[in-house]
Amino acid sequence: MAKLIDVSDLNIYYGDFLAVEDVNMTIEPRAVTALIGPSGCGKSTFLRTLNRMHEVIPGARVEGKVVMDGQDLYDRDVDPVSVRQHVGMVFQRPNPFPTMSIYENVAAGVRLNAKRMRKKDLDELVERSLRGANLWTEVKDRLDKPGLGLSGGQQQRLCIARAIAIRPSVLLMDEPCSALDPISTLAIEDLIGELKSEYTIVIVTHNMQQAARVSDRTGFFNLSGVGKPGKLVEVDDTSIIFSNPSQKATEDYISGRFG
Amino acid sequence: MTTTTPGSRELPATFDQPLNQATLPRWFPWGSLALAVVVAGAVLLPTTGSIAATVVVAALLHLVITGVASGVREGSRKAKDRLVTALVTIAFGIAMVPLVSVVWTVIDNGRHRLDAAFFTQSMFRIVGEGGGALHAIWGTIIVTLIATVISVPIGLMTAVYLVEYGARSRLAKAITFLVDVMTGIPSIVAGLAVAAFFALLFGPSLRIGIMGAIALAILMIPTVVRSTEEMLKLVPNDLREAAYALGVPKWRTVVKVVLRTSLSGIATGVTLAVARVAGETAPLLVTLGLTVGTNFNPLEGRMATLPVFAYYSYTQPGVPAEAGVERAWTAALVLIILVMALNLVARVISRVFSPKTGR
């Protein structure tokens, strides 16, 4: 189920502005890849190209290749909608649908796509997804209550449950813990550790301890200057990046000596 | 520049003054108002007998008393505050006068004929007293309903195009501009346009229900577009992205997430637009005319509506004149009740459909 993603010569644009330049990396299946780097260096932009969410912004476009299981996601015949059904995403801010209950939020991927599913199967899917997101015990007695009534950390786990309910092969997480307290963060980090046995996970984070804790591989993005495109400086096993990186810029960033 | 040396621990000079100061008692505004009313009433009422003059003088007197008393006792800043508060309150009072007056006059004049006959009889074969507005009530309901059915889909889809698809394109800008222009067209122009259009197709002096409905729809569309557009813009982009990220196609995202989330606001906007056009008279005068019997067919024959019925009952009351005039007032009262009911419905709808946050 989990898939390998091969990115080659990827240039990402907003209109005429080249935001991220020349990314080449391989994202391993059944592993957590963390993307770190200063603000504005293009980590999130790069992440959003992996499920073609980047082009939702008017004028945004991409050059290069993102190959998943031998298929180029940016091939002319590829429908971005079906790409997103295989590559799920969790956002920085928890964004449950405000008109839906907890149950409906988890079932949203099925319901919104008008897929037919028997009530029993859907109940099972919702329970499995909520268990997968470590939320089941907390909400099992109030599934019909609004999703917005949960706490921030619970809402974020609800969004993770919603994302894994469509059974994606890859899960992208854009700073999933930045709005959460340390306890909720821990809950989500534990969850990431469990999810990686089934999914390919890519996580953007500003928290280097978090990257060191949860990831198997780490990519460091940097910006050569204001108004210049961001680029991938290096990507390697997390233990190597945090102990013995090959680039000086990486070492400076990780040890706090930058600028 | 002060001569305070850096690092000096002295407090600024203003702190030498106490923080509390003379204040007028809490009842002062009411006292001032009562005093103004009593004085103005005692001086003006016996001599002129004019209530309006008394109220105006009392209001001015209230301003003067407030300003002077507060200025003397509390200083200029507080005096300004009290003066402006008094001005704002008086402005509110002035705004309420026509509203209360209209409602009161209509209720007072309309209550005589607010009987069962008014809601069960038409004016068919009725001359003079008696009769009712059943035909006009049905006419208003039918015409407004058709206008809603025409304008809501058009308005809704236009707004969806403007917000979700055409954002920042030249066409969207042009549409927005034209919609704004349409909001301002006088209602009689819409009526005349429809009348002229149907005259071209079917010959002159045709008056049928659908013509009135189209004229009202033309008046409704810009309101529906505008209110829906604002509501759609309020839907956070996060929700659209959340739906896209689940592999939901754009059109489903728009229908099931964006429209669903803003449904309560849209429903409120539409209901208010309906209430707004339900009372239109001018376009219906030229497109529907008036009839005495109940006509349920919008495609054939003239149709009575409450505003037009009120207009004709008042201008051509027949003999005896009082009966016609009373019917006109009652028709106006029923129209107000109808519009008020629609507003209440809008509130209920917005409460039922609004996103819930309860735990």
Chai-1 contact restraints between the chains, C-beta under 6 A:
chainA,res_idxA,chainB,res_idxB,connection_type,confidence,min_distance_angstrom,max_distance_angstrom,comment,restraint_id
A,V56,B,Y244,contact,1.0,0.0,6.0,A-B,restraint_1
A,V81,B,G247,contact,1.0,0.0,6.0,A-B,restraint_2
A,V81,B,P249,contact,1.0,0.0,6.0,A-B,restraint_3
A,R84,B,A245,contact,1.0,0.0,6.0,A-B,restraint_4
A,R84,B,G247,contact,1.0,0.0,6.0,A-B,restraint_5
A,Q85,B,G247,contact,1.0,0.0,6.0,A-B,restraint_6
A,M89,B,A245,contact,1.0,0.0,6.0,A-B,restraint_7
A,N95,B,D238,contact,1.0,0.0,6.0,A-B,restraint_8
A,N95,B,A242,contact,1.0,0.0,6.0,A-B,restraint_9
A,P98,B,P355,contact,1.0,0.0,6.0,A-B,restraint_10
A,T99,B,R260,contact,1.0,0.0,6.0,A-B,restraint_11
A,T99,B,T261,contact,1.0,0.0,6.0,A-B,restraint_12
A,T99,B,P355,contact,1.0,0.0,6.0,A-B,restraint_13
A,G109,B,L246,contact,1.0,0.0,6.0,A-B,restraint_14
A,L112,B,V248,contact,1.0,0.0,6.0,A-B,restraint_15
A,L112,B,R252,contact,1.0,0.0,6.0,A-B,restraint_16
A,L112,B,K256,contact,1.0,0.0,6.0,A-B,restraint_17
A,N113,B,V248,contact,1.0,0.0,6.0,A-B,restraint_18
A,P146,B,K356,contact,1.0,0.0,6.0,A-B,restraint_19
A,L148,B,T357,contact,1.0,0.0,6.0,A-B,restraint_20
A,G149,B,T357,contact,1.0,0.0,6.0,A-B,restraint_21
A,G149,B,G358,contact,1.0,0.0,6.0,A-B,restraint_22
A,G149,B,R359,contact,1.0,0.0,6.0,A-B,restraint_23
A,I166,B,L246,contact,1.0,0.0,6.0,A-B,restraint_24
